[in-house]
């Protein structure tokens, strides 16, 4: 029960599926996990009360979540999760995680603007999320990064889309990996 925001199936075990809840697109959600292809579901206790906005599986089965307070990573099919430190302070709500199809160690994160108090809205990691670099385009004002797409034929070409609570949508494209 609740507002299911996103769902994804493992790339290495089709029986493992994850579903993220984010009530009203806000806080107080959780993560559910299935080990039988979605027939039954169990809550993942460490994420109780943590809204999940995005789920991505890498080719090797590593799972990444965009949550209300960071990017989280699991290497055991979603049983346990580690929060990745973005280094941007407390306002690190992640709406989207994008994986580079050519290089699995490159991750992108789309970050909420936290009512204008988070000027870092796009980040990129080249080491599986151990460290992150700011790749926010020169926006007119901080607005939330709602989605990121990496070109499968050229991973330096990335499109990021932005929107705010009161409009102001933008689309930005880089051809040099956000530099």
C-alpha positions as CSV (number, residue, x, y, z in Angstrom):
1,X,0.0,0.0,0.0
2,X,1.1,3.6,-0.7
3,X,2.3,5.7,-3.5
4,X,4.7,3.5,-5.5
5,X,7.0,5.9,-7.3
6,X,9.3,3.5,-9.1
7,X,10.0,-0.2,-9.7
8,X,12.9,-2.1,-11.3
9,X,14.0,-5.7,-11.8
10,X,17.6,-7.0,-11.3
11,X,19.8,-7.3,-14.4
12,X,21.3,-10.6,-13.1
13,X,18.4,-12.3,-11.3
14,X,14.9,-11.7,-12.7
15,X,13.4,-13.0,-9.5
16,X,14.7,-9.9,-7.6
17,X,12.6,-6.8,-8.0
18,X,12.5,-3.5,-6.0
19,X,9.7,-1.0,-5.6
20,X,10.1,2.4,-4.0
21,X,7.4,4.4,-2.3
22,X,7.3,8.1,-2.0
23,X,4.0,9.3,-0.6
24,X,2.7,12.2,-2.7
25,X,6.2,12.5,-4.2
26,X,7.5,13.6,-0.8
27,X,9.0,12.0,2.4
28,X,8.1,9.1,4.6
29,X,8.3,6.3,2.1
30,X,10.1,3.0,2.0
31,X,11.6,0.3,-0.2
32,X,10.0,-3.1,-0.9
33,X,11.8,-6.2,-2.3
34,X,10.6,-9.3,-4.0
35,X,12.5,-12.5,-4.5
36,X,9.9,-14.3,-6.6
37,X,9.5,-12.0,-9.6
38,X,7.0,-9.7,-7.9
39,X,4.5,-12.3,-6.5
40,X,5.2,-11.3,-2.9
41,X,6.9,-8.3,-1.4
42,X,8.7,-7.5,1.9
43,X,9.7,-4.1,3.3
44,X,13.4,-3.5,3.5
45,X,13.7,-2.4,7.2
46,X,16.8,-0.1,6.9
47,X,14.8,2.1,4.5
48,X,11.6,2.4,6.5
49,X,10.6,6.0,6.4
50,X,13.0,6.8,3.5
51,X,11.3,7.8,0.3
52,X,12.7,6.2,-2.9
53,X,12.4,8.2,-6.1
54,X,14.5,6.1,-8.5
55,X,16.0,2.6,-8.8
56,X,18.7,1.6,-11.2
57,X,20.4,-1.7,-11.7
58,X,23.9,-1.9,-13.3
59,X,24.8,-4.7,-15.6
60,X,26.6,-6.6,-12.8
61,X,23.4,-6.4,-10.6
62,X,24.6,-3.5,-8.4
63,X,21.5,-1.5,-7.4
64,X,21.4,2.2,-6.9
65,X,18.6,4.2,-5.3
66,X,17.8,7.9,-5.5
67,X,16.3,8.7,-2.0
68,X,15.2,11.6,0.1
69,X,18.6,11.8,1.6
70,X,21.3,10.5,-0.8
71,X,22.2,7.9,-3.4
72,X,22.2,4.5,-1.9
73,X,24.1,1.4,-3.2
74,X,23.5,-2.3,-2.8
75,X,25.7,-5.2,-4.0
76,X,23.6,-8.0,-2.6
77,X,20.4,-7.7,-4.5
78,X,18.9,-5.0,-2.3
79,X,19.3,-6.7,1.1
80,X,21.6,-4.1,2.5
81,X,22.3,-0.5,1.5
82,X,25.1,2.0,1.9
83,X,24.5,5.7,1.6
84,X,27.0,7.4,-0.7
85,X,28.2,10.8,0.6
86,X,27.7,13.4,-2.1
87,X,29.5,16.1,0.0
88,X,26.8,18.7,-0.5
89,X,25.4,18.8,3.0
90,X,22.0,17.9,4.4
91,X,19.9,18.9,1.3
92,X,20.7,15.9,-0.8
93,X,17.3,14.6,-2.0
94,X,18.0,12.6,-5.2
95,X,15.3,12.4,-7.9
96,X,17.2,10.5,-10.5
97,X,20.3,8.3,-10.8
98,X,21.7,7.6,-14.2
99,X,24.2,4.9,-15.1
100,X,26.7,5.3,-17.9
101,X,26.1,2.4,-20.3
102,X,29.7,2.4,-21.6
103,X,31.4,2.7,-18.2
104,X,29.7,1.2,-15.2
105,X,31.8,3.2,-12.8
106,X,30.3,6.5,-13.9
107,X,27.1,7.6,-12.2
108,X,25.0,10.7,-12.4
109,X,22.7,12.1,-9.7
110,X,19.8,14.6,-10.2
111,X,19.3,16.6,-7.0
112,X,16.3,18.5,-5.7
113,X,16.7,22.3,-5.2
114,X,15.5,22.1,-1.5
115,X,13.3,25.2,-1.9
116,X,16.2,27.1,-3.4
117,X,18.7,26.2,-0.7
118,X,20.6,23.6,-2.7
119,X,22.5,25.2,-5.7
120,X,24.2,21.8,-6.6
121,X,21.6,20.0,-8.8
122,X,23.7,17.6,-10.9
123,X,26.6,15.5,-9.8
124,X,28.8,12.9,-11.5
125,X,30.9,10.2,-10.0
126,X,33.6,8.3,-12.0
127,X,34.4,5.8,-9.2
128,X,31.2,4.0,-8.5
129,X,30.0,6.7,-6.1
130,X,33.0,7.0,-3.8
131,X,33.5,10.6,-4.8
132,X,31.3,13.1,-6.6
133,X,31.9,16.3,-8.7
134,X,29.4,19.1,-9.3
135,X,28.2,19.2,-12.9
136,X,25.3,21.6,-12.4
137,X,24.8,23.8,-15.5
138,X,24.6,27.6,-15.2
139,X,20.9,27.6,-14.2
140,X,19.1,30.9,-13.8
141,X,18.2,29.9,-10.3
142,X,18.4,26.6,-8.4
143,X,15.7,24.2,-9.7
144,X,15.4,20.5,-9.2
145,X,17.1,18.1,-11.6
146,X,14.2,15.7,-12.4
147,X,15.9,13.3,-14.9
148,X,19.2,12.5,-16.6
149,X,19.8,10.5,-19.8
150,X,23.3,9.3,-20.9
151,X,23.7,8.8,-24.7
152,X,24.4,5.0,-25.1
153,X,26.7,5.7,-28.1
154,X,28.7,8.6,-26.5
155,X,28.7,8.8,-22.7
156,X,30.1,12.3,-22.8
157,X,26.7,13.4,-24.2
158,X,24.2,13.8,-21.3
159,X,20.8,15.4,-21.1
160,X,19.5,16.7,-17.8
161,X,16.0,18.0,-17.3
162,X,14.9,20.5,-14.6
163,X,11.7,21.6,-13.0
164,X,10.5,23.6,-10.0
165,X,7.4,23.5,-7.9
166,X,6.1,26.6,-9.7
167,X,7.3,25.8,-13.2
168,X,10.5,27.0,-14.8
169,X,11.4,23.8,-16.6
170,X,14.7,23.6,-18.5
171,X,16.6,21.1,-20.6
172,X,20.4,21.1,-20.6
173,X,22.7,19.1,-22.9
174,X,26.5,18.5,-22.5
175,X,28.8,16.9,-25.0
176,X,31.9,16.9,-22.7
177,X,30.6,14.9,-19.6
178,X,29.4,18.0,-17.9
179,X,32.7,19.9,-17.9
